């Protein structure tokens, strides 16, 4: 009887082991997941005109507030991506190699304003709702914006400097690489599929209306400019994510927790995992 009982126990253990092995083998495809390297915004490319009211509440310096937003935005971006891909987070990696990679990347880029690409909709099915005429209308608007940008360039005509004011509402801060081979090297060494750069972070009020700042309904805009590149240093997307916050909001935690997620959703919707 004891032998029969022992045989049954061993049989059950063997069955469980076989099932566990099959389960692990089933998930072995995880190594094909895309790998994305996050590059936080350079602390020099930051603007926040709400710093004064935030500092009055927190008694922190400009740099302390900046570092808080830099770290929080990067952390939330990391958390939003982690379920869809493997994320290499340079900001949280305190190794010498990570610090050198950040320095190398910052040293080979410059910035320029460009017309933002159209961000992908939050829900893929929204693409089906855009009919032929809507698409043509969008393309016409984009051509018009490009023409306005071209015509706005300052130039000399018959000895006079001419140029039209250029709206920046549809532009983002674009990255220009001077040594793209550095991206190739980092991509190869870290096995990276995409580089996600946060180019600039800003919080700005609308000061076109002199009475707006005193209005209880006035807002500021939180905007994060970003560029997505592949391992060959080819640009995949470039634009900005944005949302509005109450003009007099001075709680940095509330700004981060309530409003960053919307900006981040607009960014990661453009990544094909």
BELJOBEL-V750971 format. One record per pair of residues at least 12 apart in sequence whose C-alpha atoms are under 6 Angstrom apart, sorted by the first residue. I is the first residue (numbers start at 0). J is the second residue. If there is no record, write none. Layout:
I_J, I_J
This chain:
32_84, 33_84, 33_192, 34_84, 34_85, 34_86, 34_191, 34_192, 35_86, 35_191, 35_192, 35_193, 35_194, 36_86, 36_87, 36_194, 37_88, 37_195, 38_196, 39_197, 40_197, 40_198, 40_199, 44_199, 45_199, 45_200, 45_201, 46_201, 47_201, 47_202, 48_203, 52_249, 53_249, 107_176, 107_177, 107_178, 108_175, 108_176, 108_177, 109_174, 109_175, 110_173, 110_174, 110_175, 111_172, 111_173, 112_171, 112_172, 112_173, 113_170, 113_171, 114_169, 114_170, 115_169, 115_170, 115_171, 115_238, 116_237, 116_238, 119_268, 119_269, 151_163, 151_165, 171_224, 171_238, 172_224, 186_230, 192_229, 192_230, 193_228, 193_229, 193_230, 194_227, 194_228, 195_227, 196_225, 196_226, 197_224, 197_225, 198_224, 198_225, 199_223, 199_224, 200_222, 200_223, 201_221, 201_222, 202_220, 202_221, 203_219, 203_220, 204_219, 217_246, 218_244, 218_245, 218_246, 219_243, 219_244, 219_246, 220_242, 220_243, 221_241, 221_242, 221_243, 222_240, 222_241, 223_239, 223_240, 224_238, 224_239, 225_237, 225_238, 225_239, 240_262, 240_265, 240_266, 241_262
